[in-house]
Amino acid sequence: MTAGVPTPYLVGAAVGILVLVLWIAGLLVGAQTSDMNSVAVAEASLSPELEATLRGDAAVAQPTDSVALVPGGGGAARAVDAPAFAAIDDVALQLPVVGAGGVIFGEAPTPSALALTPVGELGRNNNPEGFVAPESFQGPEYTVRAPVTGVRPATGLATILAAPRTQLLAPVAGTVEAAITYDADGTQLTQISIRPDGRDDLFVVLRGLASTSLQPGDRVESGVTPVGVVGSGTLDDQELNPLALPAATLQVQPAVTETGAQVLTPGAAAVGDLTG
């Protein structure tokens, strides 16, 4: 007893104070987690015009008389009609390969990468706290990877699996701003940056090419212009890529420089994505 107060009352008061402290701490942690998730869940909104287009015609880029490039670098005498697989605001991104082996979204290696809105059916969501599936349009099935940091957009990076030596096509119409070579675990791969038509504020960055013949200033058409053959880099994830297929990655960045050099540091590895 202390100062005439029975010990059980003191114990009860101490327990009550401890419970109150833990409750307050829980509220603070919850608020912080909510703030983090609000960043990760943030999605790129689509313009009403693009939404209407997706509802009426999933293949945003109309078929042309171009040759469809197929695995192995060959060609097929038919029109290219690959669907959009992602979008951001009023920019639709066309699947850069006919018959992709998989489309996987995850956090980008750079914090400035913008959130993409997947187009298609969600197959698997390994980041339920960071990603809420948007309205589905006709398009390829996609997977969302588990979070790495939990604070970057859950769809900042799109990984496209493809058969070896598959020729990739431009995912968007625009102008090539940069074409650079970078090292990925001893393998030389190529990155190109495209400024979409009508969006001088954006760069679409495609990485993981074996090489490219494109030069800054070249004009590319969505689903038509060959940009290069997929390189030997792969997504090192047995669950998501059990066949160890080659992969290319795509992300959209603010156009911070005229050359595109700062869009993605040439030597930067993509959060454990592509390995040589």
C-alpha positions as CSV (number, residue, x, y, z in Angstrom):
1,M,0.0,0.0,0.0
2,T,1.1,3.6,-0.7
3,A,-0.3,6.6,1.1
4,G,-3.4,4.6,2.0
5,V,-4.2,3.6,-1.6
6,P,-4.6,-0.2,-2.0
7,T,-2.1,-1.9,-4.3
8,P,-4.8,-3.4,-6.6
9,Y,-6.0,0.1,-7.4
10,L,-2.5,1.2,-8.2
11,V,-2.0,-1.8,-10.5
12,G,-5.4,-1.1,-12.2
13,A,-4.5,2.5,-12.8
14,A,-1.1,1.6,-14.2
15,V,-2.7,-1.0,-16.6
16,G,-5.3,1.6,-17.6
17,I,-2.6,4.2,-18.4
18,L,-0.6,1.6,-20.4
19,V,-3.7,0.6,-22.4
20,L,-4.3,4.3,-23.2
21,V,-0.7,4.8,-24.3
22,L,-0.8,1.8,-26.6
23,W,-4.1,2.9,-28.1
24,I,-2.7,6.4,-28.9
25,A,0.4,4.8,-30.4
26,G,-1.8,2.6,-32.5
27,L,-3.7,5.6,-33.8
28,L,-0.4,7.3,-34.8
29,V,0.9,4.3,-36.6
30,G,-2.4,3.8,-38.4
31,A,-2.3,7.4,-39.6
32,Q,1.2,7.0,-40.9
33,T,0.3,3.8,-42.6
34,S,-2.7,5.5,-44.2
35,D,-0.5,8.3,-45.5
36,M,1.9,5.8,-47.0
37,N,-0.8,3.8,-48.6
38,S,-2.4,7.0,-50.0
39,V,0.9,7.5,-51.9
40,A,1.1,3.9,-53.1
41,V,-2.5,3.6,-54.1
42,A,-2.5,6.8,-56.1
43,E,-3.3,6.0,-59.7
44,A,-3.1,8.0,-62.8
45,S,-6.5,9.3,-63.8
46,L,-7.7,8.8,-67.3
47,S,-9.2,11.5,-69.4
48,P,-12.9,11.1,-70.3
49,E,-12.0,11.0,-73.9
50,L,-9.6,8.1,-73.4
51,E,-12.1,6.2,-71.2
52,A,-14.7,6.5,-73.9
53,T,-12.2,5.3,-76.5
54,L,-11.3,2.3,-74.4
55,R,-14.9,1.4,-73.8
56,G,-15.6,1.5,-77.5
57,D,-12.4,0.2,-79.0
58,A,-9.8,-1.6,-76.8
59,A,-7.1,-1.4,-79.6
60,V,-6.6,2.4,-79.3
61,A,-4.2,2.4,-82.2
62,Q,-6.1,1.5,-85.4
63,P,-4.7,-1.5,-87.4
64,T,-2.5,-0.5,-90.2
65,D,-1.0,-2.2,-93.3
66,S,2.3,-2.6,-91.5
67,V,3.9,-6.0,-91.0
68,A,3.4,-7.6,-87.6
69,L,6.8,-8.5,-86.1
70,V,6.9,-11.8,-84.4
71,P,9.3,-13.7,-82.1
72,G,12.6,-14.4,-83.8
73,G,12.6,-11.1,-85.6
74,G,10.5,-12.4,-88.5
75,G,7.4,-10.9,-89.9
76,A,3.8,-11.8,-90.7
77,A,1.8,-10.3,-93.5
78,R,-1.1,-9.0,-91.4
79,A,-2.0,-5.8,-89.6
80,V,-0.7,-5.0,-86.1
81,D,-3.6,-5.0,-83.7
82,A,-2.2,-5.2,-80.2
83,P,-4.4,-3.8,-77.4
84,A,-3.6,-1.0,-75.0
85,F,-2.2,-2.5,-71.8
86,A,-1.9,0.7,-69.7
87,A,-2.7,4.4,-69.8
88,I,-1.9,7.6,-68.0
89,D,-4.2,10.6,-68.3
90,D,-4.9,10.9,-72.1
91,V,-2.0,8.7,-73.2
92,A,-2.7,5.1,-74.1
93,L,0.2,2.7,-74.1
94,Q,0.0,-0.1,-76.6
95,L,1.4,-3.5,-75.8
96,P,4.8,-3.5,-77.5
97,V,4.7,-7.1,-78.5
98,V,2.1,-9.4,-80.1
99,G,1.4,-12.2,-77.7
100,A,3.3,-11.1,-74.6
101,G,4.2,-13.8,-72.2
102,G,3.0,-11.7,-69.3
103,V,2.3,-8.2,-68.1
104,I,3.5,-7.4,-64.5
105,F,3.2,-4.1,-62.7
106,G,5.2,-3.1,-59.7
107,E,7.1,-0.2,-58.1
108,A,9.5,1.7,-60.3
109,P,13.3,2.1,-59.5
110,T,12.9,5.9,-59.4
111,P,10.6,7.9,-57.2
112,S,9.6,10.2,-60.0
113,A,8.0,7.5,-62.1
114,L,4.3,8.1,-62.5
115,A,1.5,5.7,-61.7
116,L,0.1,3.8,-64.7
117,T,-3.5,2.7,-64.9
118,P,-3.6,-1.0,-66.1
119,V,-5.9,-1.8,-69.0
120,G,-7.3,-5.3,-68.9
121,E,-8.3,-7.9,-66.3
122,L,-6.5,-8.2,-63.0
123,G,-5.2,-11.7,-62.7
124,R,-3.4,-11.5,-59.4
125,N,-2.9,-8.7,-56.9
126,N,0.1,-9.2,-54.6
127,N,-0.2,-5.6,-53.2
128,P,-3.8,-5.3,-52.0
129,E,-3.0,-2.4,-49.6
130,G,-1.2,-0.4,-52.3
131,F,-3.4,-1.2,-55.4
132,V,-7.1,-1.1,-56.1
133,A,-8.0,-2.4,-59.5
134,P,-9.5,0.3,-61.7
135,E,-12.4,-0.3,-64.2
136,S,-11.5,-3.1,-66.5
137,F,-11.3,-2.6,-70.3
138,Q,-10.6,-5.2,-72.9
139,G,-6.8,-5.9,-72.7
140,P,-4.2,-8.4,-71.5
141,E,-4.4,-10.0,-68.1
142,Y,-2.0,-8.5,-65.7
143,T,-0.4,-9.1,-62.3
144,V,0.6,-6.6,-59.6
145,R,3.8,-7.3,-57.6
146,A,4.2,-7.2,-53.9
147,P,5.5,-3.8,-52.6
148,V,9.1,-3.1,-52.1
149,T,9.0,0.3,-50.4
150,G,5.3,0.6,-50.0
151,V,5.4,4.4,-50.7
152,R,6.0,4.4,-54.5
153,P,3.1,3.8,-56.9
154,A,2.2,0.1,-57.2
155,T,2.0,0.5,-61.0
156,G,5.0,2.7,-61.7
157,L,6.8,0.0,-63.7
158,A,5.4,-2.4,-66.3
159,T,7.4,-5.5,-67.0
160,I,6.6,-7.2,-70.3
161,L,7.7,-10.8,-70.8
162,A,8.4,-12.0,-74.3
163,A,9.9,-14.9,-76.2
164,P,13.6,-14.7,-76.9
165,R,14.5,-12.4,-79.8
166,T,11.0,-10.9,-80.0
167,Q,10.9,-7.6,-81.9
168,L,9.3,-4.9,-79.9
169,L,7.2,-2.1,-81.3
170,A,6.8,1.5,-80.2
171,P,4.2,1.6,-77.3
172,V,3.2,5.2,-78.2
173,A,3.4,7.6,-81.1
174,G,5.9,10.3,-80.7
175,T,9.6,11.4,-81.0
176,V,12.7,9.6,-79.8
177,E,14.4,11.9,-77.3
178,A,17.3,9.6,-76.2
179,A,18.7,6.1,-76.9
180,I,21.4,5.0,-74.5
181,T,23.2,1.8,-73.5
182,Y,23.5,0.7,-69.9
183,D,25.1,-2.2,-68.0
184,A,22.8,-4.8,-66.4
185,D,25.0,-7.3,-64.4
186,G,27.6,-7.4,-67.1
187,T,25.2,-7.4,-70.0
188,Q,24.8,-4.4,-72.3
189,L,21.2,-3.4,-72.8
190,T,19.5,-0.4,-74.4
191,Q,17.0,2.2,-73.2
192,I,15.0,4.5,-75.4
193,S,13.0,7.5,-74.3
194,I,10.0,8.7,-76.3
195,R,8.1,12.0,-76.0
196,P,4.5,11.2,-76.8
197,D,2.6,13.4,-79.3
198,G,0.9,16.3,-77.6
199,R,2.6,15.6,-74.2
200,D,5.8,17.5,-74.1
201,D,5.7,17.1,-70.3
202,L,6.2,13.3,-70.4
203,F,8.8,10.7,-71.4
204,V,7.9,7.0,-72.0
205,V,11.0,5.0,-71.1
206,L,11.4,1.5,-72.6
207,R,14.3,-0.6,-71.2
208,G,15.7,-4.0,-71.8
209,L,16.4,-3.9,-75.5
210,A,19.3,-5.8,-77.0
211,S,20.0,-2.8,-79.2
212,T,18.2,-0.2,-81.3
213,S,18.7,1.6,-84.6
214,L,16.6,4.5,-83.5
215,Q,18.3,7.9,-83.0
216,P,17.1,11.1,-81.2
217,G,14.7,12.9,-83.4
218,D,13.3,9.8,-85.1
219,R,9.6,9.5,-85.4
220,V,7.8,6.4,-84.1
221,E,4.2,5.2,-84.5
222,S,2.4,3.2,-81.9
223,G,2.3,-0.5,-82.7
224,V,4.0,0.1,-86.0
225,T,7.6,1.2,-85.6
226,P,10.2,-1.5,-84.5
227,V,12.2,-0.2,-81.6
228,G,14.5,-3.1,-81.1
229,V,14.7,-6.8,-80.1
230,V,14.1,-7.8,-76.5
231,G,17.5,-8.4,-74.7
232,S,18.6,-11.2,-72.5
233,G,17.6,-9.4,-69.3
234,T,14.9,-11.3,-67.4
235,L,12.6,-10.9,-64.4
236,D,14.3,-12.9,-61.7
237,D,11.1,-14.2,-60.0
238,Q,10.4,-17.9,-60.2
239,E,6.7,-17.4,-59.3
240,L,6.0,-14.6,-61.8
241,N,8.3,-15.8,-64.5
242,P,8.7,-19.6,-64.2
243,L,10.0,-19.9,-67.8
244,A,12.7,-17.2,-67.2
245,L,11.5,-15.4,-70.3
246,P,13.3,-12.2,-71.4
247,A,11.7,-9.0,-70.3
248,A,11.5,-5.4,-71.2
249,T,10.3,-2.7,-68.8
250,L,8.3,0.5,-69.4
251,Q,7.7,3.5,-67.2
252,V,6.5,7.1,-67.7
253,Q,8.5,10.0,-66.2
254,P,8.2,13.7,-66.2
255,A,10.3,15.2,-69.0
256,V,12.9,16.7,-66.7
257,T,15.6,17.2,-69.3
258,E,15.7,17.7,-73.1
259,T,18.0,14.7,-73.6
260,G,16.2,12.3,-71.3
261,A,19.4,11.4,-69.5
262,Q,17.8,12.0,-66.1
263,V,14.6,10.1,-66.8
264,L,16.3,7.0,-65.6
265,T,20.0,6.9,-64.6
266,P,21.6,4.6,-67.3
267,G,23.3,2.4,-64.7
268,A,20.3,2.1,-62.4
269,A,19.0,-1.4,-61.8
270,A,15.2,-1.8,-61.8
271,V,14.4,-2.8,-58.2
272,G,15.6,-6.4,-58.6
273,D,13.8,-6.6,-62.0
274,L,16.0,-7.2,-65.0
275,T,19.2,-9.3,-64.6
276,G,21.5,-10.2,-67.4
